[in-house]
Amino acid sequence: MSRSPRRPLIAGLSVLIATGFTASAAAEINEAEFISCAAKVDQEERLACYDGMATRLNTEAQQIVADRAAKEKRLAEARAAEAAKLAAEQAAAEAARQAALAAAEAQAVEAAFGAEDLKAGDGRVARGIDDISSTLAQMIPGNSFVGSTFVLANGQAWRQKGGRPFKAKPGAEITVKRAALSGYELRVSGRKRAVRVDRVN
């Protein structure tokens, strides 16, 4: 049974066109290479020419498919990288937001420490801590009527309640803690004595 001279070519063209090869390129093959093959007198040479065309078409089609797959892979990788970058940026932004909220909350708690009697509700937020630490920014000496006032670097001012005058130098490390029963005690780092104090601002 004789073999159709067009069958290999048609098969090759079908694969090539299915993969996106341009119609103009297919037409060029029909008009140029097909005519060249058809012009061959020897049947075996003619069939071999058609087979060569089909083989080349299939090779080109496979290359087109491979190129398209590689392009789609690069696009997918680029999208994945962009999504990962966006997710990382969002996670970092959320972490920064949470850190800022935690810092603001801690600052509010410290600022409210000891202020229960200054304004209604001011000290409620500070119930979760038992002491604060800061450095002494200024000491205002007291007298027979008013105790010494200790102004801390965090902006808080504490006044001594009774007892003999208590002195400290600016820059000293100060800790104010809740007393055993009520009120607050102020202590200078490295010294055993503590004095009772009240928050005044």
C-alpha positions in Angstrom: 0.0 0.0 0.0 1.5 3.3 -1.0 2.0 6.0 1.6 0.3 9.4 1.3 3.0 12.1 0.6 1.1 14.7 2.5 0.4 12.7 5.7 3.7 13.3 7.5 3.6 17.0 6.6 0.0 17.4 7.7 0.8 15.7 11.0 3.7 18.0 11.6 1.7 21.1 10.7 -1.1 20.1 13.0 1.3 19.8 16.0 3.0 23.0 15.1 -0.1 25.0 14.7 -1.6 23.5 17.9 1.4 24.8 19.8 1.0 28.4 18.6 3.2 28.4 15.4 2.1 31.3 13.2 -0.1 30.6 10.1 2.3 32.6 7.9 5.1 30.2 8.8 2.9 27.2 8.0 1.9 28.8 4.7 5.6 29.4 3.9 6.3 25.7 4.5 3.4 24.8 2.2 4.4 27.0 -0.6 8.1 26.6 -0.4 9.2 23.3 1.1 6.1 21.3 0.0 6.6 22.5 -3.6 10.2 21.6 -3.4 9.4 18.1 -2.2 6.6 17.7 -4.7 9.0 18.5 -7.5 11.1 15.6 -6.8 10.6 12.9 -9.5 11.9 9.9 -7.5 9.1 8.7 -5.2 11.5 7.6 -2.4 13.3 11.0 -2.5 9.9 12.8 -2.4 8.7 10.8 0.5 12.0 11.2 2.3 11.6 15.0 1.7 8.2 15.0 3.2 9.4 13.0 6.2 12.2 15.5 6.7 9.8 18.3 6.7 7.5 16.6 9.2 10.5 15.8 11.5 11.7 19.4 11.4 8.2 20.6 12.1 7.8 18.3 15.1 11.2 19.4 16.4 10.3 23.0 16.1 6.9 22.3 17.8 8.6 20.6 20.7 11.0 23.5 21.1 8.0 25.9 21.1 6.4 23.8 23.8 9.6 23.7 25.8 10.1 27.4 25.5 6.5 28.1 26.6 6.8 25.8 29.5 10.1 27.5 30.6 8.4 30.9 30.3 5.4 29.8 32.3 7.8 28.3 35.0 9.7 31.6 35.2 6.4 33.6 35.5 5.2 31.2 38.2 8.5 31.5 40.1 8.4 35.3 39.8 4.8 35.3 41.1 5.7 33.0 44.0 8.7 35.2 44.9 6.6 38.3 44.8 4.0 36.6 47.0 6.6 35.5 49.5 8.1 39.0 49.6 4.7 40.5 50.2 4.0 38.0 52.9 7.3 38.7 54.6 6.7 42.5 54.4 3.2 42.0 55.9 4.6 39.8 58.7 7.3 42.3 59.5 4.8 45.2 59.5 2.5 43.2 61.8 5.4 42.3 64.1 6.4 46.0 64.2 2.8 47.0 65.0 2.6 44.4 67.8 5.9 45.6 69.2 4.8 49.2 69.1 1.6 48.3 70.9 3.4 46.3 73.5 5.9 49.2 74.1 3.1 51.7 74.3 1.2 49.5 76.8 4.3 49.0 78.9 4.9 52.7 78.9 1.3 53.4 79.9 1.6 50.9 82.7 4.8 52.4 84.0 3.4 56.0 83.7 0.3 55.0 85.7 2.4 53.3 88.5 1.7 55.0 91.8 -0.9 57.4 90.4 -4.0 55.8 91.9 -4.7 58.7 94.1 -3.9 61.5 91.7 -6.9 61.0 89.3 -9.7 58.5 89.3 -8.6 55.4 87.5 -5.1 56.5 86.6 -3.4 53.7 88.5 -5.7 50.9 87.5 -3.6 50.0 84.4 -0.5 49.7 86.6 -1.9 46.9 88.8 0.1 44.3 86.8 3.5 45.6 87.9 5.0 45.9 91.4 7.9 48.2 90.8 9.6 50.6 88.4 13.2 51.5 87.9 14.8 54.7 86.6 17.6 57.1 87.3 17.4 60.2 89.5 17.2 63.3 87.4 16.8 65.8 90.3 16.4 65.8 94.0 14.5 68.6 95.6 15.4 68.8 99.3 12.6 68.8 101.8 12.1 70.7 105.1 10.3 70.3 108.3 7.0 70.4 106.6 7.5 68.7 103.2 9.7 65.7 102.5 12.3 65.6 99.8 11.0 65.1 96.2 12.8 62.7 93.8 12.3 63.5 90.1 13.1 60.5 88.0 14.3 60.4 84.4 11.0 58.8 83.3 9.2 62.0 84.3 7.7 60.7 87.6 8.1 62.6 90.8 7.9 61.0 94.2 7.9 62.7 97.6 9.2 61.3 100.9 6.7 60.6 103.6 8.1 61.2 107.1 11.3 59.9 108.6 14.7 61.6 108.6 15.7 63.3 105.4 16.8 61.0 102.6 19.2 62.2 100.0 20.5 60.9 96.7 22.6 62.3 93.9 21.4 62.8 90.3 22.2 59.8 88.2 21.6 57.3 91.0 19.6 54.2 90.1 16.2 54.4 91.8 13.6 51.7 92.3 10.1 52.4 93.6 8.1 49.3 94.6 4.8 48.6 96.3 5.1 48.3 100.0 4.1 45.2 101.8 0.7 46.4 103.0 0.0 49.7 101.1 1.8 52.6 99.6 5.3 52.7 98.0 8.9 52.5 99.0 11.8 54.2 97.2 15.3 52.7 97.3 18.6 53.8 95.9 20.7 51.1 94.4 23.5 49.9 96.7 21.9 51.3 99.8 19.9 49.3 102.4 17.6 52.0 103.6 14.3 52.6 101.9 11.8 55.5 102.4 8.1 55.7 102.0 7.0 57.9 99.2 3.9 59.1 97.4 3.6 59.9 93.7 3.1 63.7 93.2 2.6 64.0 89.4 
